[in-house]
Every structure is written in C-alpha cells, then in structure tokens.
C-alpha cells in the first residue's frame, strides 16, 4: 500500500505543477483583478500541497503488516460508488431540461438516501435547503446563469419583492 501511496502522491504533485504552469501561462492577474488562469493556479497549488502533505504523512507513518486496509471498507461500497457515478451522469443530462433547482433537489435527495441513508424527511429538507442556498449564492449573488427549468429565479424574485 505504501508504494501505491507514494506513486499516487507523486502523480498528483506533478499534476498540480502542470496545472499551476498552465494557469500561469494563461495569466494569473492580481488579487483585485484576477486573470483567466487565476483559479487554475489556485487549484494547482491546492492539488500540489494536498499531495505533498499526503506524501509526507505516508513517509512518516510507521507501517506494520496488519495496517493495510481494503480500498472499500464494506462489501457493498463499490455499489454506492457506481450509483453515485450513474447519478452524476443522469444529473448532467437532466440539468438543462428540468432546471438547476429541480435536478439538484432530486440529485441531493438521492445522495442523502443512497450513500449514507437518512430519513426521508431529513433528506428532503436538507436537499431543499442546499438547492435554495445554491441558487441564492450562484444565481442571485454571483449572477451565474443556471438552467431555469420550470422554476425560474425571476418568478421567485417576484414573490420576494
């Protein structure tokens, strides 16, 4: 396991450096006036430092024969991973037709029920809160255009104002 950790952290550290270089070539800009490579440089730095810290922890950790763990902790964990991947694919196809609010709500309810099963009521309340907060942050506050679908933010603004 330790060899795989070292190989994967070196790979991600290299990936982080490549992202930093690519973002820098696009133009970092300034903190007050970011350029097109601003986010790429920050993401590359994050990838690099996370992988470097994991490499340091891997090298400093004492390993014994019984310390190896299975990748999937439970026997049916791989089924949940496959379900999440399929749900993400369906989410991307449904997003433009159903709109951000509806598709995000349904997607989050599915995740809350499928990954770490929660009660229906809790899953629906949390999904609704996250979907509404996402619309408020991204569409209202930041001005990002999200797929409207049947529930338009402009219709909701009429209710508020």
N, C-alpha and C positions, 0 to 999 in steps of 0.2 A: 504494500500500500504506500509506503513512504516514497518509493521510486516514482509511482504514478503521481503523487502529490507534487514532487519536485518537477517532474516533466510538465504537468499541467500549469503550475505556477509560473514556470519559465515561459511557457507558451503565452499565457495571458499577460505577463510582463512585457513580452515582445509585442503583443497585440496593442497594449496600451501605448507603448512608444511609437508604434506605427500610426495610431490614431492621433497622438499628440503632433507628430510631424505633419500629417495630412491636414489637421486643423490649423496648424501654424502657417502652412503654405497658403491656406485659404484666407488667412488674415485674422489675427486674434482681436485686433481693435483695442479698445480701452474698457475699463470697468464701467465708465459712464456711457460709452458709445461702443458696444460690442460689435465685432465684425462677424462675418459668416462662419469663421472657424472657432468662435468663442466657446460654444457648447461642446464641440468636438475636443478641444484642448482640455476642457474641464473633465469631460467623460474619460478621456485617455489618462489624465492624471489619476482619476479615481480608480480606474482599472489597474493601472500600474501600482499604485500604493496598496490597494487591497491584495493584489497578488504578491507583492513584496512582503507584506505583513504575514500572509499565509505561508510564504516560503520560510520566513524567519521562525514562525511558530512550528513549522514542520521540522526544521533543522534543530531547534532547541528541545523538541519534545523527546522524551525517552520512550522508546518503543519496546514492548515486550511481545512475546509470541501471541499471547491471548488478547492483545489490544486491538487487533484488526476488527473492523465492523463491516457488516454487509452494506452494500450501497442502498438497498431498500430494506428498511428496518423491519417491516412487516411483510407477510407473504403476499398480500394483495395490494401493496403500494404501487406496483407498476400499473395496475388497472386505473388507479386515480390519476397517475401521470398521463396516461393515454386519454382519459376522459377530459382532462384539462386542455391538452393539445387539441383534441377534437372540438371542445367548446370554444377555444380561441379561433379556430378556423371558421366555425359556424358564425361566431360573433362578427368576424370581419366581413363575411358575406351578407349578413343580415343588417349590419350597421346602416348602410345607405338607404335601405328600404323601410326599416322600422324606426329609424332615427336613433340618436345617441341616447336619449333618456330611456326609451323602452328597451332597447337592446342591452344597455348597460345594466338596467334593473334586472332583467331576466338572467343575464350572464352572472351577475353577482349572487342572485338567489341560488342559481345552480351551484356556484362555487361554495357558498356557505353550507349548502346541503350535501354536496358530493365529497368535498375534501375532508373537512372536519365537521361531521354532521351536527347542525344546530337545529333548534326547534324552528318550525315554520314561521311562527310569529316573529321571532328574533331575526331570522334570516331576511324576512321581507322588510322589517323596519330598518335594519342596517343597510340593506341594498337600496332602499328608498333614500335614506339619509346620504349615503355616499353618492348616489346618482344626482341628487339635487345639489349637493355641495360641489360636485364636479362641474355641473352646468353653471352654477353661480361663479365659481372661480375661473373656469376657462372661457365661457361664452360671455358672461356679463362683465366680469372684472378685467380679464385679459383681452377680450374681444376676438377670441378664436372662433372661426366659423365651424360649427359642428353640424352633422346631418340632423335636420329638423324632425322628419317623420311626422307622425300625427300630432305630436305635442310641440308646438312652436314656442320658443322662448318669448317671442313677441306677443303671443297670446297670453302667456303667463305674466308678462310685464303689464298688460292691460289690467289684469286682476290686481296687481300690486299698486299701480299708480292710479 
